[in-house]
Amino acid sequence: MIRILIAEHLPLVRRGLLATLGAEPDMRVVAEAGHADEVVRAALDADPDVAVVDLDLPGRPASALLAEHAPRCGVLLLSAAPNPAQVREALAGRALGFMSLCVRPEHLTEGVRQVAAGHRAIEAELAVAALECATNPLTRRELDVLRIAAGGARSTEIADELFLSVGTVRNHLSRIMCKTGARNRLDAVRIASDCGWL
């Protein structure tokens, strides 16, 4: 029997996960949490094999908390709006699994089984996107410039907000477009957003 902790802050989604996973003959939901602060206590009390955790759970990252306090518990992260950067972070960190909240129920249950067995369980489309999307080539300052540009700000407005000269902002934007292969700043914002850099 696979013992499961569900960590999800939205009650309706949590109930859906409870119904889906609890209906499997080889699974039993032994604990629930709606906030990261509750995850460690729930894991220590219930001793789950797998924690199914919403990436947007309020509080500290639940994966890190579980790695520190309940290292035997495998983690499968769920995201409402997954991007390649999140997948790469999950793979580099403590999580064994990563799936979209839009995944089919049978894929989720199979993912839980994989994580319980100590194997990776990454939704195929997300894994491919993570492999295809390069690591972030932009510097912190370039990301600052691009974040402000994403809001529709002109070069002068970006310069004022970051205390830079307009020429420096234009140089940053040129380097950003070169590094991302973008045609213009809007394309650079789209590329960076799709890859999860923004």
N, C-alpha and C positions, 0 to 999 in steps of 0.2 A: 504494500500500500504506500503510495507517494503522499507524503504529508505536505500540505501547501499553506503558505502565508500569502494572503492577498493584501497588498498595500496600494490603495487607490483612494483619492480624496473625494471623488464624486460618488455619492451613494448609489445612484442609478447604475453607473458603470460597474461599481463594486458588486452590486447584486447580480448583474449580468455575468460577471466573471465567476461569482460564486455558483450560479446556476449551471454555467457551462462546465466548469471544472468538477463541481460536486456531482454532476450526473455521470461522470466516468466511473466504471466499476473499480478501477485501480487507483483512484485518487480520493483524497479526503481533505477538505479545507479545515485546517485546525486553528487558524487565527486570521484576524483582519486588523488592518490599521488604516487610519485616514490621514495620518501626519507622520513625518519622518521621526518625530520624537517618540512615537508609539511603536515603531518598528523593532527596535532592539528589545524592549520589554516583551513584545509579542513573540519574537524569535526565541528568546531565552525561556519563556514560559511554555511554549508549544513545541519547540525543537523541530521545526519544519525541515523537509528535505530541499524544498524549492520555495523561493519567494518570488511571486509575480508582482513586480513593482512598476507603478506609473512613474515615468521619468519626470513628470511635473509635480510629483508629490511635494507638498510644502515642507520646508525645513532643509536641513543638511542633506547631501546626497545619500540616499538610503543604501546604495551599493557599498559606499565607503564604511558606513556604520555597520553593515552586516559583515563586511570583511574583517573589521576590527573585533566585533563582539560575538559573531556567529559564523566563523569561517567555514564550517561544514555545510552551510546552507547555500545552495546554488541560486544564482539570481538571473531571472529573465525579465528584462526591461521592456515596457510598452510605451509607445509614444503616439500621441494623437497626430503629430505633424513631423514624422521622422525625416532627418536629412543625413547625408553621408558623414558629416562631421560627428554627429551623435553616435552613429554606428561605429566609427573608428575609435571614438573615446570609450565606448562600451567594450569593444574588443581589446583595447589596450588596458582597460581597467579590470575590475573584479567580475563583471557580468559575463555569464556564459551564453546568454540568449538575448536577442533583440528583435522585437516585432512591432508592427504597426497595430494600433487599436482597431484598424479596419480588417485585420487578418481573419480568415475563415476560422470558425471554432475548431474544426478538426486539425488545422495547422497549429493552433495554439496548444491544444492538448498534446499533439505530437512533440511540440517544442518543449513542453513541461517534462515529458518523458525523457527527451534527450538530455536536458539539463540535469534531471535527477540521476541520470546515468553518468554524469560528468562530461558530457559532450557539448559542443557548441550547437546552438539553435538560432540561426540568423535567417530571417525571411529572405528568400532568394533574390527578389528584386532589390532589396536594401543592400544585400551583400555585393551585388554587381555594381550598384551605384557607388558604394563606398570604395570599391576597387578602381572604378573608372574616374572618380573625382580625385584629383591630385591633392596632396597636402597643401595647406594654406601657404602661398608664397609671399603674402603681404606682411609688411612690418606693422607694428602696433600703430604708428603714426599714419600709415597709409589706410589702415582700417578706420581710424578716427575720421580721416578725410572722407572716406567712402560712406561711412554711416551718416555723416551730415549731408553729403551729396544725395544720399538716398531719400532724404526728406525734401528734395527739390531746391536745396540752397545753391546759390550762385557762388562762384569762386571768391568774390569779395566777402560774402557772408561767412563762408567757411574760414577764410583768412581771419576775419574779426573774431569768430568764436574760438579759434585755436591759437590766436595771437601769432599768426604767421604772415608773411608777405603774400600778396596775390601771386607773385611769380613762383614762390615755393609751393603754393597750393597747386598751381598749374603743373609744376614739375612732378608733384606727387600723383596727380591725376594721370599724367602721361605714363609714369612708371606702372601705375595700377592697370591701365589699359594694355600696356605691353605685357605685363606678367600674367594677366588673365586671358589675353588674346581677344579682348573686347573691341568692338567697333567704336564705341563711345561710352560715356560715363553711365548711361542708363543700362547698357548691355553689361558693363562691369558690375553694376549693382545686382542685376539679375543673376549673373554667373556666381558672384560671391554668395548671394542668398541661397541659390540652388545647392551650393556646396556646403552651406552651413557655416560660412566664415563670418557672416554678419549676425 
